[in-house]
Amino acid sequence: MVNLTLAVPKEMKSEMDEFPEINWSEVARQAIAQKLRDLQLLKKMSSKSKLTEAEAIELGRKVNKALVKRYLGTG
């Protein structure tokens, strides 16, 4: 295993210190692993897509507007 140095704001470190029983290295490993899984899935999905980048952006905007309208009743 290799080491990775991570910088966090002082305020965050102070909050982390309130929970000394937590293995923060493991929390970071799990978060990184999840992000990598998400990115691999997106990469796989996009490799099969026939949408152009502009079409994908437009579709994303439409989805966002629909979600705002559905969950917040606005939009």
Distance bins in CASP14 RR format, pairs under 12 A and 6 or more apart:
PFRMAT RR
TARGET T0000
AUTHOR 0000-0000-0000
RMODE 2
METHOD distances of the structure
MODEL  1
1 25 0 0 0 0 0 1 0 0 0 0 0
1 29 0 0 0 0 1 0 0 0 0 0 0
2 29 0 0 0 0 0 1 0 0 0 0 0
3 25 0 0 0 0 1 0 0 0 0 0 0
3 28 0 0 0 0 0 1 0 0 0 0 0
3 29 0 0 0 0 0 1 0 0 0 0 0
4 25 0 0 0 0 1 0 0 0 0 0 0
4 28 1 0 0 1 0 0 0 0 0 0 0
4 29 0 0 0 0 1 0 0 0 0 0 0
4 32 0 0 0 0 1 0 0 0 0 0 0
5 25 0 0 0 0 0 1 0 0 0 0 0
5 28 0 0 0 0 0 1 0 0 0 0 0
6 12 0 0 0 0 0 1 0 0 0 0 0
6 13 0 0 0 0 0 1 0 0 0 0 0
6 16 0 0 0 0 0 1 0 0 0 0 0
6 24 0 0 0 0 1 0 0 0 0 0 0
6 25 0 0 0 0 1 0 0 0 0 0 0
6 27 0 0 0 0 0 1 0 0 0 0 0
6 28 1 0 0 1 0 0 0 0 0 0 0
6 29 0 0 0 0 0 1 0 0 0 0 0
6 31 0 0 0 0 0 1 0 0 0 0 0
6 32 0 0 0 0 1 0 0 0 0 0 0
7 13 0 0 0 0 1 0 0 0 0 0 0
7 28 0 0 0 0 0 1 0 0 0 0 0
8 14 0 0 0 0 1 0 0 0 0 0 0
8 15 0 0 0 0 1 0 0 0 0 0 0
8 16 1 0 0 1 0 0 0 0 0 0 0
8 17 0 0 0 0 0 1 0 0 0 0 0
8 24 0 0 0 0 1 0 0 0 0 0 0
8 27 0 0 0 0 0 1 0 0 0 0 0
8 28 0 0 0 0 1 0 0 0 0 0 0
9 15 0 0 0 0 1 0 0 0 0 0 0
9 16 0 0 0 0 0 1 0 0 0 0 0
10 16 0 0 0 0 0 1 0 0 0 0 0
10 17 0 0 0 0 0 1 0 0 0 0 0
11 17 0 0 0 0 0 1 0 0 0 0 0
11 18 0 0 0 0 0 1 0 0 0 0 0
12 18 0 0 0 0 0 1 0 0 0 0 0
12 19 0 0 0 0 0 1 0 0 0 0 0
12 24 0 0 0 0 0 1 0 0 0 0 0
12 28 0 0 0 0 0 1 0 0 0 0 0
13 19 0 0 0 0 0 1 0 0 0 0 0
13 24 0 0 0 0 1 0 0 0 0 0 0
15 22 0 0 0 0 0 1 0 0 0 0 0
15 24 0 0 0 0 0 1 0 0 0 0 0
16 22 1 0 0 1 0 0 0 0 0 0 0
16 23 0 0 0 0 0 1 0 0 0 0 0
16 24 1 0 1 0 0 0 0 0 0 0 0
16 25 0 0 0 0 0 1 0 0 0 0 0
16 27 0 0 0 0 1 0 0 0 0 0 0
16 28 0 0 0 0 0 1 0 0 0 0 0
17 24 0 0 0 0 1 0 0 0 0 0 0
18 24 0 0 0 0 0 1 0 0 0 0 0
19 27 0 0 0 0 1 0 0 0 0 0 0
21 27 0 0 0 0 0 1 0 0 0 0 0
22 28 0 0 0 0 0 1 0 0 0 0 0
22 30 0 0 0 0 0 1 0 0 0 0 0
23 29 0 0 0 0 1 0 0 0 0 0 0
23 30 0 0 0 0 1 0 0 0 0 0 0
24 30 0 0 0 0 0 1 0 0 0 0 0
24 31 0 0 0 0 0 1 0 0 0 0 0
25 31 0 0 0 0 0 1 0 0 0 0 0
25 32 0 0 0 0 0 1 0 0 0 0 0
26 32 0 0 0 0 0 1 0 0 0 0 0
26 33 0 0 0 0 0 1 0 0 0 0 0
27 33 0 0 0 0 0 1 0 0 0 0 0
27 34 0 0 0 0 0 1 0 0 0 0 0
28 34 0 0 0 0 0 1 0 0 0 0 0
28 35 0 0 0 0 0 1 0 0 0 0 0
29 35 0 0 0 0 0 1 0 0 0 0 0
29 36 0 0 0 0 0 1 0 0 0 0 0
30 36 0 0 0 0 0 1 0 0 0 0 0
30 37 0 0 0 0 0 1 0 0 0 0 0
31 37 0 0 0 0 0 1 0 0 0 0 0
31 38 0 0 0 0 0 1 0 0 0 0 0
32 38 0 0 0 0 0 1 0 0 0 0 0
32 39 0 0 0 0 0 1 0 0 0 0 0
33 39 0 0 0 0 0 1 0 0 0 0 0
33 40 0 0 0 0 0 1 0 0 0 0 0
34 40 0 0 0 0 0 1 0 0 0 0 0
34 41 0 0 0 0 0 1 0 0 0 0 0
35 41 0 0 0 0 0 1 0 0 0 0 0
35 42 0 0 0 0 0 1 0 0 0 0 0
36 42 0 0 0 0 0 1 0 0 0 0 0
36 43 0 0 0 0 0 1 0 0 0 0 0
37 43 0 0 0 0 0 1 0 0 0 0 0
37 44 0 0 0 0 0 1 0 0 0 0 0
38 44 0 0 0 0 0 1 0 0 0 0 0
38 45 0 0 0 0 0 1 0 0 0 0 0
39 45 0 0 0 0 0 1 0 0 0 0 0
39 46 0 0 0 0 0 1 0 0 0 0 0
40 46 0 0 0 0 0 1 0 0 0 0 0
40 47 0 0 0 0 0 1 0 0 0 0 0
41 47 0 0 0 0 0 1 0 0 0 0 0
41 48 0 0 0 0 0 1 0 0 0 0 0
42 48 0 0 0 0 0 1 0 0 0 0 0
42 49 0 0 0 0 0 1 0 0 0 0 0
42 56 0 0 0 0 0 1 0 0 0 0 0
43 49 0 0 0 0 0 1 0 0 0 0 0
45 51 0 0 0 0 0 1 0 0 0 0 0
45 56 0 0 0 0 0 1 0 0 0 0 0
46 52 0 0 0 0 0 1 0 0 0 0 0
46 53 0 0 0 0 1 0 0 0 0 0 0
46 56 1 0 0 1 0 0 0 0 0 0 0
49 55 0 0 0 0 1 0 0 0 0 0 0
49 56 1 0 0 1 0 0 0 0 0 0 0
49 59 0 0 0 0 0 1 0 0 0 0 0
50 56 0 0 0 0 0 1 0 0 0 0 0
51 57 0 0 0 0 1 0 0 0 0 0 0
51 58 0 0 0 0 1 0 0 0 0 0 0
51 59 1 0 0 1 0 0 0 0 0 0 0
51 60 0 0 0 0 0 1 0 0 0 0 0
52 58 0 0 0 0 1 0 0 0 0 0 0
52 59 0 0 0 0 0 1 0 0 0 0 0
53 59 0 0 0 0 0 1 0 0 0 0 0
53 60 0 0 0 0 0 1 0 0 0 0 0
54 60 0 0 0 0 0 1 0 0 0 0 0
54 61 0 0 0 0 0 1 0 0 0 0 0
55 61 0 0 0 0 0 1 0 0 0 0 0
55 62 0 0 0 0 0 1 0 0 0 0 0
56 62 0 0 0 0 0 1 0 0 0 0 0
56 63 0 0 0 0 0 1 0 0 0 0 0
57 63 0 0 0 0 0 1 0 0 0 0 0
57 64 0 0 0 0 0 1 0 0 0 0 0
58 64 0 0 0 0 0 1 0 0 0 0 0
58 65 0 0 0 0 0 1 0 0 0 0 0
59 65 0 0 0 0 0 1 0 0 0 0 0
59 66 0 0 0 0 0 1 0 0 0 0 0
60 66 0 0 0 0 1 0 0 0 0 0 0
60 67 0 0 0 0 1 0 0 0 0 0 0
60 68 0 0 0 0 0 1 0 0 0 0 0
61 67 0 0 0 0 0 1 0 0 0 0 0
61 68 0 0 0 0 0 1 0 0 0 0 0
61 75 0 0 0 0 0 1 0 0 0 0 0
62 68 0 0 0 0 0 1 0 0 0 0 0
62 69 0 0 0 0 0 1 0 0 0 0 0
62 75 0 0 0 0 0 1 0 0 0 0 0
63 69 0 0 0 0 0 1 0 0 0 0 0
63 70 0 0 0 0 0 1 0 0 0 0 0
64 70 0 0 0 0 0 1 0 0 0 0 0
64 71 0 0 0 0 0 1 0 0 0 0 0
64 72 0 0 0 0 0 1 0 0 0 0 0
64 75 0 0 0 0 1 0 0 0 0 0 0
65 71 0 0 0 0 0 1 0 0 0 0 0
65 72 0 0 0 0 0 1 0 0 0 0 0
65 73 0 0 0 0 0 1 0 0 0 0 0
65 74 0 0 0 0 1 0 0 0 0 0 0
65 75 1 0 0 1 0 0 0 0 0 0 0
66 72 0 0 0 0 0 1 0 0 0 0 0
66 73 0 0 0 0 0 1 0 0 0 0 0
66 74 0 0 0 0 0 1 0 0 0 0 0
66 75 0 0 0 0 1 0 0 0 0 0 0
67 73 0 0 0 0 0 1 0 0 0 0 0
67 74 0 0 0 0 0 1 0 0 0 0 0
67 75 0 0 0 0 1 0 0 0 0 0 0
68 74 1 0 0 1 0 0 0 0 0 0 0
68 75 1 0 1 0 0 0 0 0 0 0 0
69 75 1 0 1 0 0 0 0 0 0 0 0
END
